[in-house]
Amino acid sequence: MTYLVEHEEEIYPRLAELGAKTRQTMETAFAQQGILARCTSYGSDVIPGSSLVMLHFPYQYDCQLDTPDDLFDPAVCGVTLREQALNLGEACGWAARCLKAYL
């Protein structure tokens, strides 16, 4: 913990950078396969950067994913698809191979 406190100025911005790169890469990789995917956990005014990523499959390109209700509403997003994608070992391996080249 001491190390994290002493090096927070270099550690957390780097984690946020990697999170942003991961989110963008995931969205691009799915788009290249013709699958609409959106990630959450982009930064905000309160938290400028984040290393967290959550993947969603909205049905409409221009839909707003502003609240947890939107993200978990099966009328708005492919909730089952998201759960299946996260549970499939093959999909995770594919995603890891795609992401590795960019990280």
CORQUI-V477348 format. One record per backbone hydrogen bond with DSSP energy under -0.5 kcal/mol. CO is the residue of the C=O (numbers start at 1). NH is the residue of the N-H. E is the energy in kcal/mol with one decimal. If there is no record, write none. Layout:
((CO	NH	E) (CO	NH	E))
//
This chain:
((1	5	-2.3) (2	6	-2.8) (3	7	-1.9) (5	8	-0.9) (7	10	-1.5) (7	11	-2.6) (8	12	-1.4) (8	13	-0.5) (10	14	-1.0) (11	15	-2.3) (12	16	-2.4) (13	17	-2.3) (14	18	-2.5) (15	19	-2.3) (16	20	-2.4) (17	21	-2.3) (18	22	-2.4) (19	23	-2.6) (20	24	-2.4) (21	25	-2.3) (22	26	-2.6) (23	27	-2.3) (24	28	-2.3) (25	29	-2.8) (26	30	-2.2) (27	31	-2.2) (28	32	-2.4) (29	33	-0.6) (30	33	-1.0) (30	35	-2.7) (31	34	-1.9) (34	36	-0.5) (35	37	-0.6) (38	56	-2.7) (40	54	-1.0) (46	48	-0.5) (47	44	-3.6) (54	40	-2.3) (56	38	-2.7) (57	78	-3.1) (60	63	-1.1) (63	65	-0.5) (64	66	-0.6) (67	70	-0.6) (67	71	-1.9) (68	72	-2.0) (70	73	-1.0) (72	74	-0.7) (73	76	-2.1) (73	77	-2.6) (76	59	-2.4) (77	79	-2.0) (78	82	-2.5) (79	83	-2.2) (80	84	-2.7) (81	85	-3.0) (82	86	-2.1) (83	87	-1.3) (84	88	-1.5) (87	89	-0.6) (88	92	-2.3) (89	93	-2.4) (90	94	-2.5) (91	95	-2.8) (92	96	-2.5) (93	97	-2.3) (94	98	-2.3) (95	99	-2.8) (96	100	-2.6) (97	101	-0.9) (99	102	-1.8) (99	103	-1.0) (100	103	-0.6))
//
